[in-house]
Amino acid sequence: MGDLNSVVSIVRILEKPIQTIINNNAVTKCRAQFPQIRKTTIVDLVIWGNLGRDIENFYQINDHILIEGFVSLRDKKIDHLDSIVQKSKKVEITVIRAYPFF
């Protein structure tokens, strides 16, 4: 059996969720932060379909939510002024369930 990169965690929403339409499917994206004391970890959340619309309508910046989803690493290119392109990885979580956390 293959490895599953599943995650269940509490995150704080850092920016307003934005919904876009890709190939007749609604996708909502926003950045979130894990609540850690020592080191700040910021991830990108990707939410598909009706769940994305619900998150866009009902949650705001600085709200905490409990999420279940799958972790993936995406390439991120950083352009500098001196024309050197650096590649780094960014963490992306595809959310399949979300719950309010008070």
Backbone bond lengths (Angstrom), bond angles and torsions (degrees), N, CA, C in turn:
res aa  C-N    CA-C-N  psi(-1)  N-CA   C-N-CA  omega(-1)  CA-C   N-CA-C  phi
1 M - - - 1.446 - - 1.525 108.33 -
2 G 1.322 117.17 140.68 1.459 122.15 -178.52 1.516 112.20 -76.62
3 D 1.310 114.60 165.85 1.457 120.35 178.29 1.517 110.27 -79.10
4 L 1.306 116.51 135.37 1.458 122.06 174.52 1.515 108.40 -106.58
5 N 1.280 116.59 129.53 1.453 121.77 179.89 1.523 109.05 -97.80
6 S 1.302 116.83 64.04 1.456 120.36 -178.66 1.521 110.50 -89.92
7 V 1.332 114.92 154.08 1.457 120.86 -178.09 1.527 108.58 -143.31
8 V 1.323 114.34 141.91 1.464 122.57 170.00 1.515 105.21 -129.73
9 S 1.336 116.45 120.29 1.457 119.06 -174.52 1.523 110.83 -157.64
10 I 1.307 114.19 163.70 1.458 121.58 172.31 1.519 106.97 -98.45
11 V 1.331 117.05 131.97 1.459 121.72 178.41 1.524 109.24 -130.48
12 R 1.334 114.97 157.58 1.470 122.15 175.13 1.519 107.83 -109.61
13 I 1.329 117.78 128.03 1.454 122.78 -178.95 1.526 108.97 -72.97
14 L 1.336 117.09 127.36 1.460 122.10 -177.01 1.525 113.73 -98.80
15 E 1.323 117.46 -24.91 1.460 120.36 -179.66 1.520 109.57 -141.87
16 K 1.317 115.26 160.56 1.457 120.64 -177.99 1.520 110.04 -63.46
17 P 1.340 117.79 128.05 1.465 120.20 177.68 1.529 110.85 -63.22
18 I 1.332 116.44 133.98 1.455 122.97 -178.55 1.525 108.55 -116.60
19 Q 1.347 115.53 128.11 1.452 119.80 -179.40 1.528 109.71 -102.49
20 T 1.331 116.52 135.16 1.456 123.27 175.08 1.524 108.80 -129.90
21 I 1.327 115.31 163.22 1.461 121.06 178.95 1.526 108.54 -109.36
22 I 1.331 116.93 124.14 1.461 122.77 178.22 1.525 107.50 -125.55
23 N 1.326 116.77 116.23 1.468 122.51 179.32 1.529 112.11 50.31
24 N 1.325 116.70 50.43 1.472 123.93 179.32 1.517 113.68 63.81
25 N 1.329 118.40 18.50 1.460 123.05 175.51 1.517 108.96 -121.54
26 A 1.312 116.60 134.38 1.460 121.33 179.08 1.526 109.70 -84.01
27 V 1.326 116.64 130.44 1.458 122.03 176.76 1.526 108.08 -130.03
28 T 1.323 115.49 133.79 1.456 122.02 179.93 1.514 108.15 -114.21
29 K 1.346 116.07 134.08 1.463 120.58 -179.54 1.520 109.52 -128.21
30 C 1.328 114.92 145.40 1.459 121.51 173.41 1.521 108.79 -161.76
31 R 1.314 116.04 166.87 1.460 120.94 177.29 1.519 108.51 -102.25
32 A 1.322 115.83 146.21 1.459 121.82 -178.92 1.523 109.19 -140.44
33 Q 1.320 115.02 163.68 1.462 121.42 -177.61 1.515 109.46 -127.99
34 F 1.337 115.85 136.66 1.453 120.50 172.28 1.525 108.74 -75.71
35 P 1.318 118.97 137.32 1.473 120.49 -179.16 1.529 111.57 -79.98
36 Q 1.309 116.14 86.45 1.451 121.73 179.20 1.518 109.08 -115.36
37 I 1.308 115.32 153.88 1.456 119.87 -178.59 1.523 111.16 -85.35
38 R 1.302 118.09 -45.16 1.465 121.33 -171.83 1.518 114.37 -81.55
39 K 1.316 116.92 -54.00 1.455 120.42 -173.17 1.526 109.46 -126.43
40 T 1.300 115.73 135.05 1.450 120.88 -179.72 1.523 109.92 -83.88
41 T 1.318 117.00 126.38 1.452 122.02 177.34 1.523 108.54 -118.14
42 I 1.326 115.60 120.04 1.458 121.41 -179.52 1.522 108.12 -109.93
43 V 1.328 116.42 133.46 1.456 122.70 -179.04 1.526 109.12 -127.22
44 D 1.322 115.29 160.72 1.460 121.55 173.40 1.521 108.06 -98.38
45 L 1.323 116.63 131.38 1.464 121.66 176.76 1.519 108.74 -101.71
46 V 1.328 116.34 135.65 1.461 122.77 175.92 1.519 106.38 -123.35
47 I 1.338 115.75 122.31 1.464 121.00 -176.90 1.522 108.05 -127.01
48 W 1.318 117.12 126.37 1.454 121.77 -176.94 1.523 111.26 -99.44
49 G 1.320 116.52 151.66 1.455 124.79 168.72 1.512 115.93 68.30
50 N 1.342 115.26 -144.18 1.461 121.88 -175.35 1.526 112.95 -65.50
51 L 1.319 117.54 -32.05 1.462 120.27 177.72 1.526 110.23 -62.06
52 G 1.314 117.00 -39.42 1.461 121.13 177.28 1.515 111.82 -63.15
53 R 1.328 116.05 -41.60 1.463 119.94 178.00 1.532 110.82 -64.44
54 D 1.329 117.45 -39.89 1.462 121.10 177.70 1.527 111.55 -63.82
55 I 1.326 116.78 -42.27 1.469 119.84 179.28 1.520 110.29 -65.70
56 E 1.326 117.00 -39.37 1.468 120.24 178.61 1.532 111.27 -64.43
57 N 1.327 117.40 -37.87 1.466 121.14 -175.90 1.528 114.06 -82.21
58 F 1.332 118.34 -33.35 1.458 120.46 -169.71 1.520 115.70 -107.06
59 Y 1.330 118.58 -15.58 1.463 120.19 -177.56 1.521 110.78 -114.72
60 Q 1.323 114.82 148.92 1.454 121.58 -177.89 1.517 109.69 -125.54
61 I 1.327 115.32 178.39 1.461 121.27 176.93 1.518 109.16 -60.82
62 N 1.322 116.47 140.48 1.471 126.60 -179.79 1.525 114.34 74.00
63 D 1.318 119.18 6.71 1.463 121.28 172.30 1.528 109.08 -77.41
64 H 1.330 115.99 144.18 1.459 121.52 175.75 1.517 108.54 -100.75
65 I 1.332 115.65 135.14 1.463 120.57 177.35 1.531 108.90 -134.26
66 L 1.320 114.88 150.93 1.455 122.27 173.73 1.524 106.57 -95.45
67 I 1.338 116.67 123.59 1.460 120.14 -177.21 1.522 110.94 -119.15
68 E 1.331 114.90 151.16 1.456 123.37 169.33 1.516 106.01 -124.06
69 G 1.327 116.42 135.52 1.457 118.07 -179.42 1.510 112.48 -175.91
70 F 1.328 114.67 -162.46 1.455 122.54 -177.26 1.514 109.89 -123.98
71 V 1.324 116.37 137.16 1.460 123.18 -177.42 1.522 109.59 -93.88
72 S 1.332 115.66 139.59 1.462 120.52 172.22 1.521 108.78 -142.82
73 L 1.314 116.11 158.06 1.462 122.21 177.26 1.520 108.35 -108.84
74 R 1.321 116.34 130.87 1.464 122.36 178.65 1.515 109.61 -116.73
75 D 1.324 116.28 149.39 1.461 120.16 175.61 1.523 109.50 -75.44
76 K 1.308 114.59 140.99 1.458 121.17 179.79 1.520 106.71 -131.44
77 K 1.340 116.60 121.53 1.452 120.65 179.56 1.521 109.33 -95.49
78 I 1.308 115.61 135.33 1.456 121.76 178.78 1.522 107.70 -117.30
79 D 1.335 117.05 116.12 1.453 121.54 178.12 1.526 109.28 -92.63
80 H 1.315 115.45 130.19 1.458 121.00 176.86 1.522 109.48 -106.16
81 L 1.287 116.41 168.23 1.456 120.93 -179.62 1.524 112.40 -66.06
82 D 1.298 118.50 -27.77 1.455 120.91 -177.90 1.533 112.66 -89.80
83 S 1.322 117.33 23.61 1.468 124.71 173.87 1.528 113.96 63.04
84 I 1.301 118.41 21.13 1.460 121.50 175.00 1.523 107.37 -98.33
85 V 1.311 115.74 125.44 1.457 120.81 -179.44 1.522 108.14 -101.16
86 Q 1.323 115.77 121.88 1.453 120.76 177.24 1.517 108.92 -104.84
87 K 1.316 115.40 140.43 1.454 119.80 176.15 1.517 108.43 -105.44
88 S 1.303 115.14 136.16 1.450 120.34 174.45 1.527 107.76 -140.36
89 K 1.288 115.75 173.24 1.463 121.07 -179.11 1.522 109.49 -106.80
90 K 1.323 116.14 144.18 1.450 120.24 172.01 1.527 107.94 -123.92
91 V 1.297 115.18 146.33 1.461 121.32 -178.06 1.520 108.98 -87.77
92 E 1.322 115.61 131.52 1.457 121.40 179.30 1.526 108.01 -127.98
93 I 1.318 116.49 132.79 1.464 121.41 178.76 1.520 108.66 -115.11
94 T 1.322 116.46 122.78 1.455 121.43 173.64 1.522 107.10 -89.17
95 V 1.305 116.41 112.35 1.462 122.66 -173.56 1.529 109.41 -85.10
96 I 1.335 115.91 130.70 1.463 120.44 176.91 1.533 111.84 -110.53
97 R 1.333 116.72 -22.67 1.474 121.88 175.18 1.523 108.72 -144.17
98 A 1.327 115.66 145.61 1.472 120.15 177.17 1.530 108.30 -143.07
99 Y 1.333 114.82 141.10 1.460 121.32 -178.34 1.524 108.33 -133.23
100 P 1.327 118.15 145.00 1.469 119.41 175.99 1.525 110.23 -68.28
101 F 1.316 116.00 146.16 1.459 121.59 178.46 1.518 107.81 -130.14
102 F 1.315 116.01 118.07 1.472 120.53 -176.69 1.489 110.86 -103.59
